[in-house]
Structure formats: C-alpha cells, structure tokens
Amino acid sequence: MATPLSAAHRDWRTKVFAATWLSYVGFYFCRKPWSVAKSSIGKEADFDATSLGQIGAAYLIAYAIGQFLAGGMGTKLGPRVNVLLGMGLSIVVTLMMGITLDAYVLAGLVAVNGLAQATGWSGNVGTMAAWFHQHERGKVMGAWATNFTVGSLTSTWILSWVLGLGAWRATFYAGAAVLVAVWIQFYFLQRNKPEDVGLAPVDDPVTPGDESVTPEAPPTGFLGLSSVAWTNIMLVSGFYFFAKLIRYAIWSWVPYFLDLNYGLDKDAAGYYSTAFDIMGIPGVWVTGWISDKYFKSRRADVALLMMLLMTAACGALMVLGSTSVAVFAILLGVVGFSLYGPDALLTGAGAMDIGSRKAAVLAAGIISGFGSLGPIVQELVIGKMYDSSKGDLTPVFVLLFGSAALSALFCGGLVLRRKLGFQSV
C-alpha cells in the first residue's frame, strides 16, 4: 500500500501538475508557427513543397538529437533547470524566425528551436514520475497528457487567427509572447520532487522497476536499465517512430494541403486541421482511464486496440480522403482520437513504468528520441511525394496507412511479450 499523502503533498502535486501541463502546452506556441504559416511563407519566398520540407526537417533532426541529449541533461541538471533553459531558448529563436526569409537562416533557427523544444517532454514526464504513484499514473497521465493535444489545438487556432489578421510574421511574435507567460508560471510553481520542498518522497506501492524487470533479470544494467527494460524501450520506440510520423505529418502538412488541394483560405485551413487535435483530447483521457479501470495498467493492450482503429481510419483516408473536405476532416478526427491516447500512454505512463522514478527522464528521453526520427522521415518524404505526384494526395495517404499498421505491430509485440511471461508496459 502507498503511504497516505499529506495536505502539503496534495497542494504541491496540484501546483506541479498545473506547471508542467502548462509548460508543454506553451511549448507548442513556439513549435506551431512554422506549420501554420508554411503556405504563406512558401508563397512569399517562392519555396516549393520540397524546400519547405527540407527546412522543416532541420527542426525535426535537431529535435530528435535533442531528445537524447535532454534525457542525459535532465538527469544531471534536473528537470526544472533543463525545461526553463529550453523554453527560454525557444522564445528567443522564435522571435528571430519572424524577421527572415533566407532559407539557410530559417533552417538554422528552426534547428536551434528543435534542440530547445526537446527539453519539454522528458523533463516534464520525469517531474511527474517523482510526484505520483505507479498505480495512479494511467489516469493521471491520461489527464496530464492532454497537454500536447490542447497545446497543438489552441496554438493552431490562435496562430491561425493571428495569421488571418495580417502578416505571417505576427504568428511567430504571438507564439513567443505566450511562452514567456508560461515560463514565468513554471518558474514559480514547478519543483522536481517532494524532497525539494521538505516533503517525504512519494513511494510506489510496488518495488521500483517491477514494470520492466522479470524475477530473473537484475534491476540494473546499461545506464541503470535492465535488458528487459531495454527491450520494452525499443518496442515502445518502434511504435512511437510510426505514430509520431503520422502525428507530425498531419500537423506539418494538413493546413498546406487544405489550402492547395481543397481551396480553403489560409486561416480556414488551419481551423479545419484541428479536427485531429479536437478528437485527440477525449482520446487521451479515455485511453488512460480504460488502461487503469479495465486493463489493470496494461498500457500495451489498450494501445493495440486503439492503433487497430487508427489503421482502419487511415485505410479509409486512402479510399475516401480526397472526396470532400468534410469527409477528410471527419476521418482526421478519428485518426486523432485513436492516435493520441496510445501516444500519451506509452510515452508518458509507460516510460515511467519502465524507468521507475530514478530513470523516468532517461527512459522518456530515449523513447522520444527514437520516436522523433519518424517526423524527420515524413517531412523529407511527403514534400517530395507531393511535388512528384503533381499534388495527388494518394501516395501520402498510403504512407499514413502503412505507418499505422506498423505502429500497431509494435504494440502487438509488447502484448505478446507479456503473454510469454515477460514484464511489459
């Protein structure tokens, strides 16, 4: 049984939950200006889809590298310092991105932004691991991980509205201003662990590491993680590679396609694209709640069911996606509902379970790092697909379907490991 929490514990848990949740929402306001303004930038600077994809890939490559660095830095510096530095650097480079149209300068700035943004997920997940019991992480992280759906949704809405009012440069300035406010609240409300404010640590009702270690496996190994834990990390990373490929493909290209292929105005294209994020909010909460309520914290089982639904939705996109903007938006919503939940569950609560309190930042950083390679692939490939097919979206839909099927396959691997007697997420 877990030790009952004091009133001070509960008060600080509320502050930490709010601070970290808002932090990750705020990161999106310096992450999304590029995708929201991409079509306008391309038209003004005469960039084709391939060129825009290459600039966007600079961000994603740096973001992937930064995930691995952030996992190590977060362990040494602590999540608080790491995230504050990341938010501060992201604010500066986002402001600078609003004053240039030089392709090389833009690529350099988005790359620095990628490194800065990489501090957000592992740092905030690591903080949450120190404040919440293992048995409650499914429902807690199900609610907490709405941050990236709410962040993507609200930033796209607000920045699309700003874009509709005037020049694309204003989207970068507005995004930076929001993150400044978020930085301030994080500074005052976030603490890495209960011990930092004179409270007893939050003990797990199970032995730390039980989620990732079999009785035969030692509890420590390379970087403090057992071979069983590393196998789980690699399977979750494989899932995340393809799931994140889909998520970033939709974030990065859907407003662009809605403008060029469906004839929507630049701000309307941004609004329609948020069908994906709107449905992701209930998807995250439902998936987390179900995993604790009915699956006894077996994250992979419920994730597999949701990924099979997403595969079916991506298959429907191949057949029906080009028929009308309404059908496209509805199917986009189904993909969002089925994707966001497993995404948040396996990379949030799952990473906590694999790494335990001591290695949660490291496990989250490694998983997110490998997963972040998927967005690089889509950014480079989709732009070339679109140009070479002269604007036909069918090859893009095929890519999404194949990625969905492979992400489901990795979830199946996690489920199979548990049935074979290995500990899994």
Buried (B, 14 or more C-beta within 10 A) or exposed (E): EEEEBEEEBEEBBEBBBBBBBBBBBBBBBBBBBBBBBBBBBBEEBEBEBBBBBBBBBBBBBBBBBBBBBBBBBBBEBBBBBBBBBBBEBBBBBBBBBBEBEEBEEBBBBBBBBBBBBBBBBBBBBBBBBBBBBBBBBBBBBBBBBBBBBBBBBBBBBBBBBBBEEEEBBBBBBBBBBBBBEBBEBBEEBBBBBBEEBEBEEBEBEBEBBBBBBEEEBEBBBEBBBBBBBBBBBBBBBBBBBBBBBBBBBBBBBBBBBBBBBBEBEBBBBBBBBBBBBBBBBBBBBBBBBBBBEEBEBBBBBBBBBBBBBBBBBBBBBBEBBBEEBEBBBBBBBBBBBBBBBBBBBBBBBBBBBBBBBBBBBBBBBBBBBBBBBBBBBBBBBBBBBBBEEEEEBBBBBBBBBBBBBBBBBBBBBBBBBBEEEBBBB
